[in-house]
Amino acid sequence: MRGRDKGLQFEITIARTFSKWLGSSKDILWRSPGSGSVALNENKGDITPLDKRGEQLMNLISIECKFYKDLELLSLVDKPRNKSNVILNFWLQTKKGSNNKIPLLIMKRNFGKELVLTYDALLKALGLQSKIVLQLDNDVVGILLLDQFLTLSFAKIQNKLKAYLQRNKSNQEAL
């Protein structure tokens, strides 16, 4: 399968995974129009809501999906500022497209499991333990398995996500 096709299929899989996580038997999230291209869309992330239930989540977070041959995790340790570091570039793209929402990078390497990369402080606020904690572009981020993130119910963490977003928005305005 070509890289572009692999990415498209991964975005659809993640949209369906999060739709189920929200308790729906139908697709309430889907791949954003123009995702994977330079086309402009209002969402800017790879996943967009199809109904009100999906909007409840996507008003709080922006999801960027990356399926890559090799994520080169060790290069984050020995070459953290290297401009060719794929995870650093994925994170910068995720943050840039988050539109004042919580950036959530969902990534997968060939034959690997889906991983979540986001702010470590958020993961701690949600009661999750990062498998890896590191600094990327002045951000302390954590990486954990997507399956771990999905053990939480959206209903139980929705208010924590809102509070985290509001607290960090206030911190940005103070700067």
SVG drawing of the C-alpha trace seen along z (x, -y; Angstrom):
<svg xmlns="http://www.w3.org/2000/svg" viewBox="-26 -39 48 45">
<polyline fill="none" stroke="black" stroke-width="0.4" points="0.0,0.0 1.3,-3.4 2.1,-5.9 -0.8,-8.3 -3.3,-5.4 -1.9,-4.1 -2.4,-7.5 -5.9,-7.9 -6.9,-4.4 -5.3,-5.3 -7.3,-8.5 -10.5,-6.6 -9.6,-3.9 -8.9,-6.6 -12.2,-8.5 -14.1,-5.2 -12.2,-4.3 -13.0,-7.7 -16.7,-7.4 -17.0,-4.1 -15.2,-5.7 -17.9,-8.3 -20.5,-5.5 -21.8,-5.6 -22.4,-2.6 -22.3,-4.9 -19.6,-7.2 -19.9,-10.6 -16.3,-11.6 -14.6,-11.3 -11.6,-12.2 -11.4,-16.0 -11.9,-17.2 -8.6,-18.0 -6.7,-16.1 -3.3,-15.1 -3.0,-18.0 -2.4,-21.7 -6.1,-22.4 -7.6,-24.7 -10.4,-23.4 -11.8,-25.0 -10.9,-22.1 -7.2,-21.9 -6.9,-18.6 -7.3,-15.2 -10.6,-14.3 -13.8,-16.3 -17.2,-15.9 -20.3,-14.8 -22.8,-15.5 -23.3,-17.2 -21.8,-14.3 -18.7,-14.5 -18.5,-18.3 -18.4,-17.9 -15.1,-16.2 -13.7,-18.1 -14.4,-21.5 -11.9,-20.5 -9.2,-18.6 -7.6,-18.6 -6.4,-15.2 -3.5,-14.8 -2.9,-11.2 0.4,-10.0 1.2,-6.5 4.9,-6.3 7.4,-3.6 9.6,-4.3 9.0,-6.9 12.6,-7.0 11.8,-7.4 15.5,-7.2 16.3,-10.3 14.1,-12.2 16.8,-11.5 20.0,-11.9 18.9,-14.4 15.9,-16.3 16.4,-19.5 17.2,-17.9 15.0,-19.5 14.6,-16.1 13.2,-14.5 9.8,-13.2 8.1,-13.2 9.2,-16.7 7.9,-17.8 4.6,-15.9 4.2,-17.6 4.9,-21.1 2.3,-20.5 -0.2,-19.2 0.2,-22.2 0.1,-24.7 -3.2,-23.2 -4.9,-22.9 -6.7,-26.3 -6.6,-26.9 -7.7,-23.3 -5.7,-20.5 -3.3,-19.0 -3.5,-15.2 -1.0,-13.5 -2.0,-9.9 0.9,-8.1 1.7,-4.6 4.7,-2.9 4.6,0.1 3.7,3.2 3.4,1.1 0.5,0.0 -1.2,-3.4 0.5,-5.9 -0.8,-9.2 1.5,-12.2 0.2,-15.3 1.1,-17.5 2.3,-15.4 0.5,-17.7 -2.8,-16.9 -2.2,-13.2 -1.5,-13.6 -4.6,-15.7 -6.6,-12.9 -5.0,-10.3 -2.8,-8.7 0.8,-7.8 3.0,-8.5 5.3,-5.7 7.8,-8.3 8.1,-11.9 10.3,-14.3 10.7,-17.8 9.8,-18.8 10.0,-22.4 9.8,-23.7 6.8,-21.5 6.9,-18.7 5.0,-15.9 4.1,-12.4 3.6,-9.3 1.3,-6.4 -0.6,-3.7 -3.9,-4.9 -5.6,-1.9 -4.6,-3.4 -6.1,-6.8 -9.3,-5.1 -9.8,-3.4 -11.1,-6.7 -14.7,-7.5 -15.3,-10.8 -18.2,-11.6 -15.8,-11.4 -13.0,-13.4 -14.9,-16.1 -14.9,-18.6 -11.2,-17.9 -10.4,-18.6 -12.4,-21.9 -10.7,-22.9 -7.2,-22.1 -8.0,-24.1 -9.3,-27.1 -6.4,-27.1 -3.9,-27.0 -5.8,-29.7 -5.5,-31.9 -1.8,-31.2 -1.3,-32.2 -3.2,-35.4 -1.0,-36.3 2.1,-36.0"/>
</svg>
